[in-house]
Amino acid sequence: MEQQLWIIPALPLAGFLVNGLLGRRLPKAAVTAVAITSVALSFLWVLKTVTGLMPLDAAYVERYFDWIRVGSLRIGCDLMMDRLTAVMVLVVTGVGLLIHIYAAGYMAHDTGYARFFAYLNLFMFFMLTLVLAANYLLMFVGWEGVGLCSYLLIGFWFLRKSATNAGNKAFIVNRVGDFGFSLAIFLLVINFNTLDFGEVFAKLSGWPVENTVGTLTLVGLLLLLGATGKSAQVPLYVWLPDAMEGPTPVSALIHAATMVTAGVYMVARTAPLYLKAPMALEMVALIGLVTAFFAATIGLVQNDIKKVFAYSTVSQLGYMFLGVGTGAFAAGIFHLVTHAFFKALLFLGAGSVIHALSGEQDLRIMGGLRKKTPWTFWTLACASVSIAGVPFTAGFFSKDEILVAAYHHAPWMYWVGTLAAGMTAFYVFRAFFLAFFGEYRGEGHPHESPAVMTLPLAALALLSLAGGFIPVPGWLEPLFGAPSAHHNPVLVAVSVSFGLAGIFLAWLFYVARPELPGALATRFSGIYRTVLNKYYVDEIYNAAIVKPVVEGSRSLLWKGIDVELIDASVNGIAARARGVGDMLRRMQSGYIRNYAAWVLLGAVVLMLAIGGTR
């Protein structure tokens, strides 16, 4: 029986069309109803579809029409549902629905209200297309679509120079990764004559495992390049912190819960290929580990509350890559799910704090908000203990599955990941204590957010605490084969102790002894300035890449080729034509005697020419 999978992305697309075309003429309540209802109906259709296809032991595919057919190559507009897809669409529509509801309160007074929800619905359409796609090309359409929507929403407040710059930066950096993804698609067509997931993986069974760099390793590395751009991994992570220029609901939905996890999903979807290319899979793990540690160190000293959570997102995405890169695909996806809960809550909670302070984002001038914003305080506490890995919270279960898998892959990876986990607990609780404890250091009168914002916070708080009991690893085990990780109480106890130590140090530095951070920053001023300035990576990129490209474009492409070659040749021809025209114009004086003289001169020249030929 057909499940009509196309309805899942079509509903948000309909919301985009209504609000995009008619939103300015509709009352705000109608815009809200269209935006939220379209996502809610999509979520309900997902529930209906998943329950109707249970137990989903095999992929269910719906083929609608041929998109490209060249010889024996067929690329269709095909959608599929398997266990991995089911997890992803539930997260995208479920968390997306809560964020849409929250956004109705957060953006209530914005003049671009209808435009915002049109963009948000369009993003939902492309993200659902990405995860439902049954082939790499349709996935790439969704991949590019979410990149477009990210650009539109980061630069949503386009009158701000910083917002438009951040949108441009995200778009350009992602083009680097997307170039790798597109090359991988070409290689797949050349070697498999198909882009259909099922057909590619079936043909892979006849390929040997590559212990040296070969075709599959190259495909895996090119796909990883695409993933590092979309999922903000080293070296293409630099766009995500700047993306905080967009509205906070955008940060929660696109840059925490959904779009940035697309790279992790793509690697997990391509698991059969990566298992045949262990060198590429090892690179996935290394990139993830480096990113997790590197971004965590930057998060230690950031003062913008959204920037703290932005670097936390980069770091947590690194954990997901570490999981899938060590072969624990189910553990990586499990952390993707729990991260969607607690990181969406962290961003929305930060938005509630910013709302309470009328736009203020600097942690240094917050403080004492726990009595003024109790709902925000308690819900953010739930998110903070979850990301810190406090036992039996959602983050505890998924993070420790990854770390145990990393230990069995290479013990040193476990220790680096555990140290990063301790730093994560420290910087998240640093932000928590600076915002909610001590005396209020700002101006004005902070106030709690309205119910339309706090109710989604409460729902996400429950998921952040209890989401770890959702049996995601067991659900995905038949798809990926072996269990995601071996249970090891000692390793878990060590990683938990690092997290608790991070919480204690944050309390010591920012509640019990608030003079300590300043003293340490003064004593280690060089290290502090380096980390505070994010290791000057943006400055290095600007000096090594941006300025040479701009100067080269100006000097060579513009002045050298455009002006000196193209313009000079075109303008030279025009100048010569103008000169000839000027000469002919002077000949046409309007005086009869001048014309008679020209006729006489022409006759003489003609006679001389005839005489010369004789």
N, C-alpha and C positions, 0 to 999 in steps of 0.2 A: 504493500500500500504506500503510495507516494506521500511523503511528509511535507512537501512544498517548502524546502529549505530556503528558497528565494525570498519567502515572506520575512524571514528574520532580518536581513539587511534592508529589505524594501520599506519596512515601516519607518525606520529613522530617515530614510531618503525622502519619504513622503512628508515627514515633518520638516525637513530642510526646504523642500519645494514650497510648502505652504507659507512658512515663516520667511523664507528668502524672497518670495514674490509678493506676498500680501502683508507681511509683518508690520510694515509702517502704517497700514490702514486699519490693522486689527487692534482692539484694546489689549492691554498688557495681560489681562487674565486669559484671553484667548491664546495669545502667544505661549504663555506658560502651559496651558492645557495641551496645546498641540505638541509642544516639545516633550513634555513629561509623559503624556499618554502614548506617544509613538514608541518611546523607549520601554515603557511599562508593558505594552502589548508585545513588543519584541521579546522581552524577558519571559512573558507568559508563553509565547510560542516556542521559545527554547525549552522551557519546562515540559510542555506538551510533547515536543519532538523527542527529547531525550528519554522520557518515560515510555513513549511509544516505540522506541527502538531498542529498549533494554532487552538483553544485557549488553548489546553492542560488542559482541565478540569479533565482529568483522566490520570493516569500513562500509558505511552506507553511502552510495554515490548517486546523485541525480544529474543526468546529462540533459542540457536544454537545447543547445544548438552549437554548430561548429563555428568557431571564431576564426581560425586559420586552418586552411587545408592546402598543403603543397605536396603533391606526390603522395607518399605514404605517411607524411607527417600530418597529424591531426592535433590541433589544440582547441579544446572546446571550452565553452562557458559552462563549467561543471562545478558543482558544490558537493562537499562530502561531510559526513559526520562520523567520527570515531571517538574513542575514549578521550584522546587528547583534545580534539575539537570541542567535545562536550564540556570539558573543564574550562577551556578558554572562553567559549561563548557565555557560559554561566557567569564567569568573572566579569567579562566586558559588559554584559547587559545588567547584571545585578549591581555591581559597584557603580556602573555608569548611571543607573536609575537613581541611586542615593545621591550622587553628586549633582545630577540634574535638579533634584528637589532642593538641595542645599543652595545651588546657584540661583534659584528663584528668589531667595532672600538676599544673598550676597550681592547680586547685580540689580536689585530692585530699583535703584535710583539712577542707573546708568542710561545715558541717552541712546546707546547702541544695543538696547536690550534684545530686540528682535533679531538683529544681526548676530549677536552673540549666540543665541540659541540655534539659529540657522547653521552657523559654523559647527556648533557642538553636535547637532544632529548629523551633519555631513560627516563629521569625524566618526561617529558611531557606524555609519554606513560603510565607510572604507575599512574601519578596523574589523568589522564583522565579515566583510568580503575577504580580508587578509586571512582570517583564521578558518573560514569555511571553504576557501579555494581548494580545488582538487588537483591543481597543477601549479607549477612554479610561475608561469606567466600571469595567471590570474592573481596569485599571491603578490606578485610584483605590482600589479595595478593597485591593490589595497595598500601595499607598502608605500608607493608613491603618493597615494591619496592621503594617508595619515600624515605624511611629510608636508603636503600642501596645507592641510588643516592646522598642523602645528605652526607653520609659518603665519597663517592668517590669525591664529589665536594668540601667539606670542606677541605679535605686533598689533593686537586688537586696539589698544589705545595708541593709534598711529600718530597722534599729535606729539607724542613723546619721542624725542630723538633716540633715547636709549631703547625704547621698545622696538622701533623699526630696525635699529642696528642689531638687536638681539634676534629678531625674526630673520634678517638677512644672514646672520652668522649661522643660525640653525639650518637654514635652507642650503647654504653653500657647503658647510661641513658634511651634511648628509649626502650631498651629491658625490662626494669622494667615495663614501661607502657604497652608495647605490651603483656607482660605476663598476665596483667589484662584483656586486650581485648580478648585474646585467652580463658581465663577461662569463660568470658561472653558468648563466642560462644558455649562452651560446655554446659553451663547452658541453653541456648536457645534451643539447640538440645534436651536436656533431657526433657524440659518442653513443647516444641511446636512441636518437631519432624520435624522442618523445619527451614531454615535460610533465606527463601525468605521474603523480606520486606512486601509485600502485604499479604502473608499468616500469618506471625507473627502478624501483626497489626490487621488483621481480627479476629484472635483467641483472641487477647487481649480484644476485646469488651466484652467478657464474664467474664473477671477477675474483681474483685472489686478493688477499690482504696485502696492501702496499707497505713494505718496510723501508722503502726509499721514496723519494719524491716522484710521483707519477700523476696520471690524469686525475684520479680521485682525490689525491692530496691537494692538487692545484685547485680543483673545484671546491674542496672544503675550505681552503685558505681564502679563496675569493668570496665565498659565502660568509666567512668570518669577517672579512673586511666590511661587507655590508652590515653585518650584525654590530660591529664596533661603532659604526656611525649611528644606526638607529637606536642602539641600546647604550650609547654614551660610554664606551669603554676606551681605555688608553689605546691609541693616542688621539682618538676622535671624540673625547668626552667634553671638550671645552665649550660646546654649545649649550649643554644642559643647565649649568648654573645661571647663565645669562637668560635662559628661557623663563626665569622667575619674574621677568618684566611683565608677563601676561597675567590676567586675573587668576586669583588663587584656585578657583574651581578647575581651571585649565591645568595648573600644576598638579592637582590631585588626580585628575582623570588621565590626561595625556602623558604627563611627565613623571608619573609614579605608578599608576595602576595598569595602564594598558599599552600605549604605543611603544614606550621604551622597553617593554618586555617582548616586543615582536622579534628581536634578535634571538632571545633565549628560545622562544617558540620555534623559530625557523631552524635552529640547531637541533632541537629535540625532534622536530618533524623529519629532519634529514638524518636521524640517528643511524639507519642502516648504512648510509654512505660513510659517515664518520667512523663507524666501527671497522670499515674496510680501509680507512686512512688514519691509523693511529697517530701519525705525526701531526696531522691537522687537528685531531682531537686533543692532543697534548698542548698544542698552541692555544686552543680554546681555554683550557684550564689555566695556563700560565698568564694569559691576558686577563682572565677573570681574577686571579689571585693578586696580580700587580695592581689592578684597578681597585680591588677591595681595600687593600692596604693603603695605597697612595691617596685615594679620596678620603679615607678615614682620617689621615693625618691633617688634611686641609680642613676638615670639618671641626677639628678640635678648637680652632681659634676664630671662626667666623662669627660676626656680630649681627648680621641680618638673619632673622629667624627663618625666612624662606631659603636663604642660601645654605644654612646649616642642614636643612632637610634635603636640599638639592644634592649636596655632596654625599649625604647619607644615601640618597637614591642611587647615585653612581656606585657607591661602595656596595650596596646590597645587590645591585645588578651584577657586580663582580662575583659575589657569592653564588648567584645563579649560574654564571658561566663556569665557575669552579665546579659546581655540582655536575652539570652536563658534560664538562670537559673531563671529569674523572670517570665518566661512564654511568654516573648515578642520575640518569635522565629524570626519573620519577621524583627524586629529591629536589632537583633543580626546579621542576614545575611546581612541586609542593611549596617551595619557598616563593615562587612567583605568586601563588595564590595567597599565602599568608601575608606577603609583602603588600599585595593589593589592599588588604584590609588595614594593616597598621600604618602603612605609609599614606594611603588616602586619608586616614584619620589624622595623621600628623599634619598634613597640609591643610586639611579643612579646619583642624583645631587652630593652626597658625592663622588661617583666614579669620577665624572667630576672634582671635586676639587682636589682629589688625583692625577688624571691624569695631571691636570694643575701644580701640585707641584712635579711631578716626584716621586710619591709614598708616600709623607708625609701625615700623618693622625692626627698629634697632633694639636689640635685647638690653643694651646698656641703660636705656631710659624707660625700661618697664619695671617690673617688680611688684609684689604684693597683690597680684591679681586673683589669687585663689578665693578671696572673700568677695570680690566684686564680680567674678565670672565663674561661679561654682560648677556649672555644667561643663564649661570648656575645661576647667581644671581637672575634673574627675575623668572626663573622656580622654584628655591628652595623657593623663597618668596611665590609663589602660594601654594606649598606643606605645608609650615610653617603656613600660615594663615588657611589652611584647617584643619590641625591636631589640631590647637589651637581652632577651633570651632568658628572662626569669622563668623558673620551672613551671611547666604546665600551661604557659601561655602559647599562643599560636606560633610566635617567632621561635620559641624554644624548640619545638618539635622539628620544624623545617630546617633551621640553622644547624642544629646538631646532627641531623642526618647528613648534611653536606660535609660538615667537618669530619665526621667519622669516615665517610667515603673517601675524603681527601687523605686521611691518615693511612688507610689501606692502599691508597694509590702511591703516596710518597709522604712519609711522616713529617718532613720539613714543611710541606704545604699545610698540614694541620696546624703546626705551631704558628706559622705566619697568619693563617686565618683566625686562629684563636686570639692572637694579639690584636688583630683588627676588630674582633668582636668586643674586646675590652675597651678599645678606643670608641667604638660605636656607643656602648653604654655610657661612657663618660660624656661625649659631646651631646648626646640627646638629653641626658639629665642635666647637663650644664645649661642648655637652653630652657629646660623645664624649670629649674631652680631660679634662673635669672628672671624668668617671666612671672612666676607665681609666688616666690618667697621674698622675704625682706620687705622693705618699704617701697612704696610706689615712687619712682624717680622721674616720672613724666609730668605733663600738664593736662588739664582737663579732668573729666569725670568718666572713667571707664564704665561700660555697661555690658550686661550680658546680651548675647545675640538672640534674635527671635526664635520661636519654636521651629519654624521652617528650616532653620540652620542647625539647631541643637538636636532635633530628632534624628536626622541622618548621622550625627556624631554618636548618638547613643547606640544606634544599630551597628555602626562600625566598631564601636567599643566592645560590644558583645562578641562580634566576630574576631576582634583582635585577641580577646581572651580565650574564646572557645573554639576558634577556627582550626586549631591544631588537631582537634578530634575528628575533623572531616577526613575520611580515609582515602585521601588523594593518592598516596603511594600504592596502596593496595589496589585501588581502582585502575591505576596505570600499569601495574605489574604485568598483566597479560600482553600489553602492547609492547613493552620494552624488554620483556623476558625476565631476567633475574631480578631479585629484590634490589631496591635502590641502595641499601647500605646495610652493613653488619652492625648490630647493636653492641655497644661497648660502654658500660656504666662508668668506667674510670675516665675514659676520654670525655664523656659527657660532663662528668663532675668537674674536670679541669676547665673546660670551656665555660661552664656556668660560673665557676669561681672567678674567672677573668671578668665576666660580665658584672658580677656583684662587686668586684673590686673597682670597676669603672664607676659604678653608681656611688660607692662609698667615697671615692676621690672627688667626684663632682659635688657631693654634699659637703665634704671637707673644704673644698676650695671656694664654693659659692654660697654656702650657708654658715658653716661653723667658723671658717677663717677666710673671709672674703678679701683680706689683704694679700693672701698668698699668690694669686694669679699675677697681680701687678709686680710683686717682688720677683717672681720667676721670670716674667717677661723682661724685666730690667736686667736681671743677671745673665739671661741667655738672649740678649736683644737681637743678635745676628740671626740665630735660628728662628726666633719668634717672627721677625720681619719677613724672613724667607717664606715661612709657612703662611703667615697672614697674607702675603702677596701671591699665594698659590704657586710657589716655586717659580714665579715669573714665566710660567709656560705661555701665557697669552702674549707677553712681551717678546719671548723668543720666537713664537710663531709669527708675530707681527714683523720682526726684524728679518727672519729667515725666509718667510714665504710671502706675506701680504705686501710689504713694501717693495721687494724685488718684482713681484707680479705687477703691482700698480705702476712702478717706475718703468719697467720694461714695456708695459702696455702704452704708457705715455710717450716714451722716447722712441721705441722701435715701431710698435704697431700704429700709433697715431702719427707722430711727427715723421718717422722714417718711411713707413709704407703708405699710410693713408695720405699724408700731406705731400711728401717728397716724390712718391711714385705715382699713386693713383690720381690724386688731385692735380699733380704737376702735369701728367700726361693729358688728362681731360681738360684742364685749364689751358695747357699749351695749344691743344687743337682749337679750343674756343678762341684763344687770342689770335691765332693765325687766321681763323675764319673771320674774326672781327676786323683784322687788318685788311684782308681782301675786300671785305664789305665796305670799309671806309674808302678804299681806293675806287671801287665801283660807284660808291655814292657821290664822290667828287666828279666823276665823269658825267653824272646825270645832273648838270647844272641848270637846265631849262633854257639856256641861251642857244639860238639857232646857229649863230656863227661858230660857237664852240663845237656843236655837233658836226658842222661842215668841216672844221679843222680836223676833227677825229676821222671823218670819212676820207679826207685828203691824205692824212697820215697813213690810214689803213691801206689806201690804194697804192701809195708809194711803197710801203712795206711789202705788199703783195707782188707788185711789179718787180721789186728787187729780188724777191724770193724766186719768182718765175725765171728771171734772168740768170740767177745763180744756178738754177738746175740745168740750164742749157750750156 
